[in-house]
Amino acid sequence: MPGLLAAHLLHIGALYPTPAPVPWAAPVSAPAPAPSWGSAEHPAGLADATGRFSAAAATALAATSLIQRAGPRARAMNRLVSALRASAASTRRSASLAEAADAVLAVRRTAWHAPVRTACLEESAAAAFLLATRKLAFVWCHGVAADPVRLHAWVQTVDGATVAEPPSTLAYTPALTIGARHQHHP
């Protein structure tokens, strides 16, 4: 630590000298939660989903995978966000909750058979692409929850209803939304 910073932290009481390093008690004791990157709250990809295989959903999942792998790995999220923005711009009317749920569930059923990673990021992006092929408006969300930090991606209707998500999704704050939340789609 630079000397000036250490001196300042000592002066304001943020640090104090001790003869030897000592641990301090945590302010609140709690069991450590399991790590989650968005797939722990619902069984998509963890349990066999029932229903028909969807060729359209498989195509959307394949497109998602190709977009992620089409260039340098460090730019995969940028490519996916750009594709989602372009898809959202091509929509004509708002998807109903039932239409959006059909798309999300079709992707989840089909993802069970996919030979690629299909966590919440890929599922939600594929569902958004599937809705866009039908010219149905959506809001794609990528959010964060704290303590511990967790990431999740999901789809909402234009009026803000989460689609096929557990109540725990409400713990996430959207950090990035793509879609026409502010626009009216008849």
N, C-alpha and C positions, 0 to 999 in steps of 0.2 A: 504494500500500500504506500503510495507517495506520502512523504513526510508532512506536507502541508495539509493534505486531506486527513491524515491521522490526527494531527494537532487540532484541526477544526472539530473533528468528531469527538475528541477528548474534551475540548472546551465546551461544547454544547451538551455534553453528557450522554451522547449516543454510544460512546465507548468508555470503558473504564479499565485501568490497569489491574492486572492480577499477577501474582507470582508465577502461576502456571495456568495453561488452558484448562477451563472447566466447562462442562456442559451445563445448560440451563434447562429448566423445566418448561415444557410446552404450556402455553396459556390454557389450552383446553385439551383434555384427553379424549380421543375418539379412535375407533378402529379404522385402519386404513381402508378406503374403498378400493374396489377392484378397478384397474385401469380400463378405460373405455374409449374407443375411437369411433363411437357412434353405433356399434353393432351389438352392444350388450343389452340394450333395453328391449329389443324385440327379436324374435327368433329367425328373422330372415337370414338365410344362409346357414343357420344352425339346425333347423328342423325342416323336414320335407314339407313344402307347402302343397296344398291340394289345389286342383284345378287344371285347366288345359294349358298346354305349352302354347306360347304365342310367337309366331314367326316375326311379327312386327316388334315385339319386345326384344327378341333375340337380336334383331337388326339394330335396335337402339342400344343394346348392351355392347354389341360389336363395335358400333360407331364410337361409343364412349371409350372403349378400350383402345381403339385405333388413335383417337384424338390424344389420349394420354401418352401413347408410345410413339407418336409421329415425329418426335424430335428429342432434344436434350431433356433428360428427366427433370432438371431444375426448372424447366418452363412448362411442365405438364399441367399444372393448375392454371396458369395463364391461358394455355390453349383451350382448356375446358371452359373457363369463364368466357372467353371470346366466343366459343361455339354456343354456349348457353344464351349469351346476349343476342347473337344473330338469330337463334331459334325463337327467342321471346319476341323479337321485333317482327317476326313473320306471322304472328297469331291474329285472328280476326274477332273472336268472341271469347268471353270468360268460360272456362271449364266449370261445370257444376261440381259439387263435392262428389257426387256419384261417378261422374266421368273421370275426375282426377283419381279417385280411389281405384277405379277399374284399371287405369294405367299403372299406378304404383303397384298394385297387387299382381298385375300381369308380369311386370318386370321382376318382382320378387319370386313368383312361381318359376319363371324362366331362368332366373339367376341361379336357382338351385342346380341347374344342369350346366352352367357355364364353367369353362375350364380356366377362368381368370378371376382375379379378386373382384368380389361383388359386395363390398361393405356399403355403408350409407351414401358415401360420395358417389360411387358408381351407380347405385340403384336410383338415387334421386335425380342424377343427371340423365340417366336413360329414360326415366319416367317423364322428365321435362321434354326430352327430344321426342318421345312418343306422343305426348300431348301436342307438341308443335307440328308434327306431321298431320295432325287432325285440325290444325289451325286453332287450337284451344289455348287460351291464355292461362298462365300459371305464374306463381312466384316461387323461384328456387331460393332456398335459404342455406347459408353456411354459418353456423353459429358456434359459440363457445359457452361453456359453463365452468364455474370456478370451484375450487376446493374439493377435489383436485381438478386441475384444468382438463377439460374434455372437449373434444370437437364433435360436431354432428352436422349432417346435411339432410335436408328434407324438402318436401314440396308443400306449398300452401295454395289455396285458391286465391283469386284476386282480392276477395274480401277478407282474407287473413285466416281462414280456417285451415288448421293443419290437416294433412291428408294421411290417413292410415298410420298414425303415429301414437305411441303410448303417451299418457299424461306427463311422463317425465320429460318430454320434449319442451315443456313450458319452462324448464330450468335453464334452457339455452337462450342466450341473447344473440339474435342475428347480427353478425359482423358484416355480412355481405348478402344483399338480396338482389336478385335479377328477375325482372318481370314488371308487369304494368300495374303495380299496386296503386299508383297515383293516377292511372288512366282509367277511364270508363270504357268497358267493352260491352256493347249491348248483347 
